[in-house]
Amino acid sequence: MNPIVTVQDVVTAFADFMEPTDAELDAIEQEMPVITAEIDLLDAQIITLDHTPTELDARRIRRAHRRVLTARRELANRAATVDTAGGAA
């Protein structure tokens, strides 16, 4: 009879290389305004799922969509500024 051996320690072991690097954490921090704006847009869209959207709902979604676009534009402009500032060698 073969004994059944658990592999939980091997499967759930948390290795150091699985941690996010400082650069990855910085990238997430820079993208956080976009992430929160997209969450707000999703919340506004979810509110309208169970009833016919009213004019207030439509305005809420438009405002949330504009915040997403603004956050994405600011992130893109920030990335372009960083790219051009450190490019000369």
N, CA, C and O atoms as a GROMACS GRO file, in nm:
protein
  356
    1MET      N    1   0.085  -0.118   0.000
    1MET     CA    2   0.000   0.000   0.000
    1MET      C    3   0.089   0.124   0.000
    1MET      O    4   0.185   0.132   0.077
    2ASN      N    5   0.057   0.219  -0.087
    2ASN     CA    6   0.134   0.342  -0.096
    2ASN      C    7   0.072   0.448  -0.004
    2ASN      O    8  -0.049   0.470  -0.008
    3PRO      N    9   0.154   0.511   0.076
    3PRO     CA   10   0.098   0.616   0.163
    3PRO      C   11   0.065   0.741   0.082
    3PRO      O   12   0.133   0.774  -0.016
    4ILE      N   13  -0.040   0.811   0.125
    4ILE     CA   14  -0.077   0.937   0.061
    4ILE      C   15   0.000   1.048   0.132
    4ILE      O   16  -0.010   1.065   0.254
    5VAL      N   17   0.075   1.121   0.055
    5VAL     CA   18   0.160   1.226   0.111
    5VAL      C   19   0.104   1.360   0.067
    5VAL      O   20   0.069   1.379  -0.049
    6THR      N   21   0.096   1.452   0.158
    6THR     CA   22   0.049   1.586   0.125
    6THR      C   23   0.161   1.668   0.062
    6THR      O   24   0.277   1.659   0.103
    7VAL      N   25   0.124   1.747  -0.034
    7VAL     CA   26   0.221   1.835  -0.099
    7VAL      C   27   0.188   1.981  -0.070
    7VAL      O   28   0.232   2.071  -0.142
    8GLN      N   29   0.110   2.003   0.033
    8GLN     CA   30   0.066   2.138   0.064
    8GLN      C   31   0.184   2.230   0.091
    8GLN      O   32   0.183   2.346   0.048
    9ASP      N   33   0.286   2.181   0.163
    9ASP     CA   34   0.400   2.266   0.192
    9ASP      C   35   0.470   2.308   0.064
    9ASP      O   36   0.516   2.422   0.054
   10VAL      N   37   0.479   2.220  -0.030
   10VAL     CA   38   0.545   2.254  -0.156
   10VAL      C   39   0.459   2.349  -0.238
   10VAL      O   40   0.512   2.443  -0.298
   11VAL      N   41   0.330   2.327  -0.240
   11VAL     CA   42   0.241   2.408  -0.322
   11VAL      C   43   0.221   2.546  -0.262
   11VAL      O   44   0.222   2.646  -0.334
   12THR      N   45   0.204   2.554  -0.132
   12THR     CA   46   0.173   2.682  -0.070
   12THR      C   47   0.294   2.752  -0.012
   12THR      O   48   0.281   2.858   0.049
   13ALA      N   49   0.410   2.696  -0.031
   13ALA     CA   50   0.531   2.763   0.019
   13ALA      C   51   0.545   2.897  -0.053
   13ALA      O   52   0.524   2.906  -0.174
   14PHE      N   53   0.581   2.997   0.019
   14PHE     CA   54   0.592   3.131  -0.038
   14PHE      C   55   0.739   3.165  -0.054
   14PHE      O   56   0.809   3.188   0.045
   15ALA      N   57   0.785   3.169  -0.175
   15ALA     CA   58   0.926   3.196  -0.201
   15ALA      C   59   0.950   3.346  -0.209
   15ALA      O   60   0.859   3.424  -0.239
   16ASP      N   61   1.074   3.385  -0.182
   16ASP     CA   62   1.109   3.527  -0.185
   16ASP      C   63   1.092   3.588  -0.324
   16ASP      O   64   1.056   3.705  -0.336
   17PHE      N   65   1.116   3.509  -0.428
   17PHE     CA   66   1.106   3.564  -0.563
   17PHE      C   67   0.962   3.593  -0.604
   17PHE      O   68   0.940   3.656  -0.707
   18MET      N   69   0.865   3.551  -0.526
   18MET     CA   70   0.725   3.576  -0.559
   18MET      C   71   0.678   3.712  -0.507
   18MET      O   72   0.569   3.757  -0.543
   19GLU      N   73   0.756   3.777  -0.426
   19GLU     CA   74   0.722   3.910  -0.375
   19GLU      C   75   0.735   4.012  -0.489
   19GLU      O   76   0.822   3.999  -0.574
   20PRO      N   77   0.648   4.114  -0.490
   20PRO     CA   78   0.664   4.218  -0.592
   20PRO      C   79   0.790   4.300  -0.563
   20PRO      O   80   0.825   4.325  -0.447
   21THR      N   81   0.855   4.340  -0.668
   21THR     CA   82   0.976   4.421  -0.653
   21THR      C   83   0.937   4.565  -0.622
   21THR      O   84   0.821   4.603  -0.634
   22ASP      N   85   1.036   4.644  -0.582
   22ASP     CA   86   1.010   4.785  -0.555
   22ASP      C   87   0.963   4.857  -0.681
   22ASP      O   88   0.877   4.945  -0.674
   23ALA      N   89   1.018   4.821  -0.795
   23ALA     CA   90   0.978   4.884  -0.921
   23ALA      C   91   0.832   4.851  -0.954
   23ALA      O   92   0.758   4.938  -1.001
   24GLU      N   93   0.790   4.727  -0.929
   24GLU     CA   94   0.651   4.689  -0.953
   24GLU      C   95   0.557   4.763  -0.859
   24GLU      O   96   0.450   4.807  -0.901
   25LEU      N   97   0.596   4.777  -0.734
   25LEU     CA   98   0.513   4.851  -0.638
   25LEU      C   99   0.504   4.998  -0.676
   25LEU      O  100   0.398   5.059  -0.661
   26ASP      N  101   0.613   5.056  -0.725
   26ASP     CA  102   0.611   5.195  -0.770
   26ASP      C  103   0.519   5.212  -0.891
   26ASP      O  104   0.446   5.311  -0.900
   27ALA      N  105   0.522   5.115  -0.983
   27ALA     CA  106   0.435   5.122  -1.100
   27ALA      C  107   0.288   5.114  -1.059
   27ALA      O  108   0.204   5.184  -1.114
   28ILE      N  109   0.258   5.029  -0.964
   28ILE     CA  110   0.120   5.019  -0.914
   28ILE      C  111   0.078   5.149  -0.849
   28ILE      O  112  -0.034   5.196  -0.868
   29GLU      N  113   0.167   5.208  -0.771
   29GLU     CA  114   0.138   5.334  -0.704
   29GLU      C  115   0.111   5.445  -0.806
   29GLU      O  116   0.021   5.527  -0.784
   30GLN      N  117   0.186   5.448  -0.916
   30GLN     CA  118   0.165   5.550  -1.018
   30GLN      C  119   0.032   5.529  -1.092
   30GLN      O  120  -0.030   5.626  -1.135
   31GLU      N  121  -0.010   5.405  -1.105
   31GLU     CA  122  -0.134   5.374  -1.176
   31GLU      C  123  -0.257   5.377  -1.085
   31GLU      O  124  -0.369   5.359  -1.133
   32MET      N  125  -0.238   5.400  -0.957
   32MET     CA  126  -0.349   5.395  -0.863
   32MET      C  127  -0.462   5.494  -0.896
   32MET      O  128  -0.578   5.457  -0.880
   33PRO      N  129  -0.436   5.618  -0.940
   33PRO     CA  130  -0.549   5.706  -0.978
   33PRO      C  131  -0.634   5.648  -1.091
   33PRO      O  132  -0.756   5.663  -1.089
   34VAL      N  133  -0.571   5.582  -1.187
   34VAL     CA  134  -0.647   5.519  -1.296
   34VAL      C  135  -0.729   5.403  -1.242
   34VAL      O  136  -0.845   5.386  -1.280
   35ILE      N  137  -0.670   5.325  -1.154
   35ILE     CA  138  -0.739   5.209  -1.097
   35ILE      C  139  -0.862   5.254  -1.019
   35ILE      O  140  -0.970   5.197  -1.035
   36THR      N  141  -0.847   5.355  -0.934
   36THR     CA  142  -0.961   5.401  -0.855
   36THR      C  143  -1.068   5.464  -0.943
   36THR      O  144  -1.187   5.449  -0.915
   37ALA      N  145  -1.027   5.536  -1.047
   37ALA     CA  146  -1.126   5.595  -1.139
   37ALA      C  147  -1.203   5.486  -1.212
   37ALA      O  148  -1.324   5.498  -1.232
   38GLU      N  149  -1.135   5.379  -1.252
   38GLU     CA  150  -1.204   5.269  -1.319
   38GLU      C  151  -1.298   5.195  -1.223
   38GLU      O  152  -1.404   5.149  -1.264
   39ILE      N  153  -1.260   5.185  -1.098
   39ILE     CA  154  -1.349   5.124  -0.998
   39ILE      C  155  -1.474   5.209  -0.981
   39ILE      O  156  -1.584   5.155  -0.971
   40ASP      N  157  -1.457   5.341  -0.976
   40ASP     CA  158  -1.574   5.430  -0.964
   40ASP      C  159  -1.666   5.417  -1.085
   40ASP      O  160  -1.789   5.416  -1.070
   41LEU      N  161  -1.608   5.405  -1.204
   41LEU     CA  162  -1.689   5.387  -1.324
   41LEU      C  163  -1.764   5.254  -1.318
   41LEU      O  164  -1.883   5.248  -1.351
   42LEU      N  165  -1.697   5.150  -1.277
   42LEU     CA  166  -1.762   5.020  -1.265
   42LEU      C  167  -1.875   5.024  -1.162
   42LEU      O  168  -1.981   4.966  -1.184
   43ASP      N  169  -1.852   5.092  -1.051
   43ASP     CA  170  -1.959   5.107  -0.950
   43ASP      C  171  -2.080   5.179  -1.007
   43ASP      O  172  -2.194   5.140  -0.982
   44ALA      N  173  -2.055   5.286  -1.084
   44ALA     CA  174  -2.165   5.361  -1.144
   44ALA      C  175  -2.241   5.274  -1.244
   44ALA      O  176  -2.364   5.284  -1.254
   45GLN      N  177  -2.170   5.189  -1.318
   45GLN     CA  178  -2.238   5.102  -1.413
   45GLN      C  179  -2.315   4.991  -1.342
   45GLN      O  180  -2.424   4.953  -1.386
   46ILE      N  181  -2.261   4.940  -1.233
   46ILE     CA  182  -2.330   4.834  -1.158
   46ILE      C  183  -2.460   4.885  -1.099
   46ILE      O  184  -2.559   4.811  -1.094
   47ILE      N  185  -2.462   5.009  -1.054
   47ILE     CA  186  -2.583   5.067  -0.996
   47ILE      C  187  -2.700   5.062  -1.093
   47ILE      O  188  -2.815   5.045  -1.052
   48THR      N  189  -2.671   5.076  -1.222
   48THR     CA  190  -2.778   5.082  -1.322
   48THR      C  191  -2.824   4.945  -1.371
   48THR      O  192  -2.914   4.937  -1.455
   49LEU      N  193  -2.764   4.838  -1.321
   49LEU     CA  194  -2.800   4.706  -1.371
   49LEU      C  195  -2.939   4.660  -1.330
   49LEU      O  196  -3.005   4.587  -1.405
   50ASP      N  197  -2.985   4.700  -1.214
   50ASP     CA  198  -3.112   4.646  -1.164
   50ASP      C  199  -3.233   4.736  -1.190
   50ASP      O  200  -3.344   4.703  -1.150
   51HIS      N  201  -3.212   4.848  -1.257
   51HIS     CA  202  -3.325   4.933  -1.290
   51HIS      C  203  -3.295   5.012  -1.417
   51HIS      O  204  -3.182   5.015  -1.465
   52THR      N  205  -3.398   5.074  -1.470
   52THR     CA  206  -3.380   5.157  -1.589
   52THR      C  207  -3.300   5.280  -1.549
   52THR      O  208  -3.337   5.350  -1.456
   53PRO      N  209  -3.189   5.308  -1.620
   53PRO     CA  210  -3.105   5.423  -1.583
   53PRO      C  211  -3.182   5.554  -1.592
   53PRO      O  212  -3.253   5.580  -1.690
   54THR      N  213  -3.166   5.636  -1.491
   54THR     CA  214  -3.226   5.769  -1.490
   54THR      C  215  -3.125   5.869  -1.543
   54THR      O  216  -3.011   5.833  -1.574
   55GLU      N  217  -3.166   5.993  -1.553
   55GLU     CA  218  -3.075   6.098  -1.598
   55GLU      C  219  -2.960   6.114  -1.499
   55GLU      O  220  -2.847   6.141  -1.538
   56LEU      N  221  -2.989   6.098  -1.371
   56LEU     CA  222  -2.885   6.105  -1.269
   56LEU      C  223  -2.782   5.993  -1.287
   56LEU      O  224  -2.662   6.015  -1.274
   57ASP      N  225  -2.830   5.873  -1.317
   57ASP     CA  226  -2.740   5.762  -1.342
   57ASP      C  227  -2.651   5.789  -1.464
   57ASP      O  228  -2.530   5.763  -1.461
   58ALA      N  229  -2.712   5.842  -1.568
   58ALA     CA  230  -2.634   5.873  -1.689
   58ALA      C  231  -2.527   5.978  -1.660
   58ALA      O  232  -2.414   5.966  -1.708
   59ARG      N  233  -2.562   6.079  -1.583
   59ARG     CA  234  -2.463   6.181  -1.546
   59ARG      C  235  -2.352   6.122  -1.462
   59ARG      O  236  -2.235   6.156  -1.480
   60ARG      N  237  -2.388   6.033  -1.369
   60ARG     CA  238  -2.289   5.969  -1.283
   60ARG      C  239  -2.190   5.887  -1.368
   60ARG      O  240  -2.070   5.890  -1.343
   61ILE      N  241  -2.242   5.816  -1.466
   61ILE     CA  242  -2.154   5.736  -1.553
   61ILE      C  243  -2.066   5.826  -1.639
   61ILE      O  244  -1.948   5.798  -1.656
   62ARG      N  245  -2.123   5.933  -1.694
   62ARG     CA  246  -2.042   6.025  -1.776
   62ARG      C  247  -1.930   6.089  -1.695
   62ARG      O  248  -1.817   6.100  -1.741
   63ARG      N  249  -1.962   6.131  -1.571
   63ARG     CA  250  -1.860   6.190  -1.484
   63ARG      C  251  -1.750   6.090  -1.453
   63ARG      O  252  -1.632   6.123  -1.457
   64ALA      N  253  -1.790   5.967  -1.421
   64ALA     CA  254  -1.692   5.863  -1.390
   64ALA      C  255  -1.606   5.832  -1.512
   64ALA      O  256  -1.486   5.811  -1.499
   65HIS      N  257  -1.668   5.829  -1.630
   65HIS     CA  258  -1.592   5.803  -1.752
   65HIS      C  259  -1.492   5.916  -1.780
   65HIS      O  260  -1.379   5.889  -1.821
   66ARG      N  261  -1.533   6.040  -1.757
   66ARG     CA  262  -1.440   6.152  -1.775
   66ARG      C  263  -1.324   6.144  -1.676
   66ARG      O  264  -1.211   6.178  -1.711
   67ARG      N  265  -1.351   6.099  -1.551
   67ARG     CA  266  -1.242   6.084  -1.454
   67ARG      C  267  -1.144   5.977  -1.498
   67ARG      O  268  -1.023   5.991  -1.478
   68VAL      N  269  -1.195   5.869  -1.558
   68VAL     CA  270  -1.106   5.764  -1.610
   68VAL      C  271  -1.018   5.820  -1.721
   68VAL      O  272  -0.897   5.799  -1.722
   69LEU      N  273  -1.079   5.891  -1.814
   69LEU     CA  274  -1.002   5.948  -1.925
   69LEU      C  275  -0.898   6.048  -1.875
   69LEU      O  276  -0.785   6.051  -1.925
   70THR      N  277  -0.935   6.129  -1.778
   70THR     CA  278  -0.841   6.227  -1.722
   70THR      C  279  -0.725   6.157  -1.652
   70THR      O  280  -0.610   6.196  -1.669
   71ALA      N  281  -0.755   6.055  -1.574
   71ALA     CA  282  -0.649   5.983  -1.504
   71ALA      C  283  -0.556   5.913  -1.603
   71ALA      O  284  -0.434   5.912  -1.583
   72ARG      N  285  -0.613   5.854  -1.708
   72ARG     CA  286  -0.528   5.789  -1.809
   72ARG      C  287  -0.441   5.891  -1.882
   72ARG      O  288  -0.323   5.864  -1.908
   73ARG      N  289  -0.498   6.008  -1.914
   73ARG     CA  290  -0.420   6.112  -1.982
   73ARG      C  291  -0.305   6.159  -1.895
   73ARG      O  292  -0.193   6.174  -1.943
   74GLU      N  293  -0.334   6.182  -1.767
   74GLU     CA  294  -0.228   6.228  -1.676
   74GLU      C  295  -0.119   6.123  -1.660
   74GLU      O  296  -0.001   6.158  -1.653
   75LEU      N  297  -0.157   5.997  -1.655
   75LEU     CA  298  -0.058   5.890  -1.645
   75LEU      C  299   0.027   5.884  -1.771
   75LEU      O  300   0.149   5.868  -1.764
   76ALA      N  301  -0.036   5.896  -1.887
   76ALA     CA  302   0.039   5.893  -2.013
   76ALA      C  303   0.131   6.013  -2.025
   76ALA      O  304   0.245   5.999  -2.070
   77ASN      N  305   0.084   6.130  -1.985
   77ASN     CA  306   0.170   6.249  -1.990
   77ASN      C  307   0.287   6.238  -1.894
   77ASN      O  308   0.398   6.279  -1.926
   78ARG      N  309   0.262   6.182  -1.776
   78ARG     CA  310   0.368   6.162  -1.678
   78ARG      C  311   0.473   6.064  -1.731
   78ARG      O  312   0.592   6.085  -1.712
   79ALA      N  313   0.427   5.957  -1.796
   79ALA     CA  314   0.520   5.858  -1.852
   79ALA      C  315   0.599   5.920  -1.966
   79ALA      O  316   0.718   5.892  -1.979
   80ALA      N  317   0.536   6.002  -2.049
   80ALA     CA  318   0.606   6.066  -2.159
   80ALA      C  319   0.710   6.165  -2.107
   80ALA      O  320   0.818   6.177  -2.165
   81THR      N  321   0.678   6.235  -2.000
   81THR     CA  322   0.772   6.330  -1.942
   81THR      C  323   0.893   6.258  -1.885
   81THR      O  324   1.006   6.303  -1.901
   82VAL      N  325   0.870   6.147  -1.819
   82VAL     CA  326   0.981   6.070  -1.761
   82VAL      C  327   1.068   6.013  -1.872
   82VAL      O  328   1.190   6.013  -1.860
   83ASP      N  329   1.007   5.964  -1.981
   83ASP     CA  330   1.084   5.908  -2.093
   83ASP      C  331   1.173   6.012  -2.160
   83ASP      O  332   1.288   5.985  -2.192
   84THR      N  333   1.118   6.131  -2.181
   84THR     CA  334   1.195   6.234  -2.251
   84THR      C  335   1.297   6.300  -2.160
   84THR      O  336   1.400   6.347  -2.208
   85ALA      N  337   1.272   6.304  -2.031
   85ALA     CA  338   1.365   6.369  -1.939
   85ALA      C  339   1.492   6.288  -1.920
   85ALA      O  340   1.599   6.346  -1.902
   86GLY      N  341   1.485   6.157  -1.922
   86GLY     CA  342   1.603   6.076  -1.896
   86GLY      C  343   1.663   6.016  -2.021
   86GLY      O  344   1.740   5.921  -2.010
   87GLY      N  345   1.632   6.068  -2.140
   87GLY     CA  346   1.674   6.003  -2.263
   87GLY      C  347   1.811   6.040  -2.315
   87GLY      O  348   1.873   5.958  -2.383
   88ALA      N  349   1.861   6.159  -2.288
   88ALA     CA  350   1.988   6.203  -2.349
   88ALA      C  351   2.106   6.132  -2.283
   88ALA      O  352   2.113   6.122  -2.160
   89ALA      N  353   2.198   6.083  -2.367
   89ALA     CA  354   2.316   6.015  -2.313
   89ALA      C  355   2.443   6.079  -2.360
   89ALA      O  356   2.552   6.034  -2.324
   0.00000   0.00000   0.00000
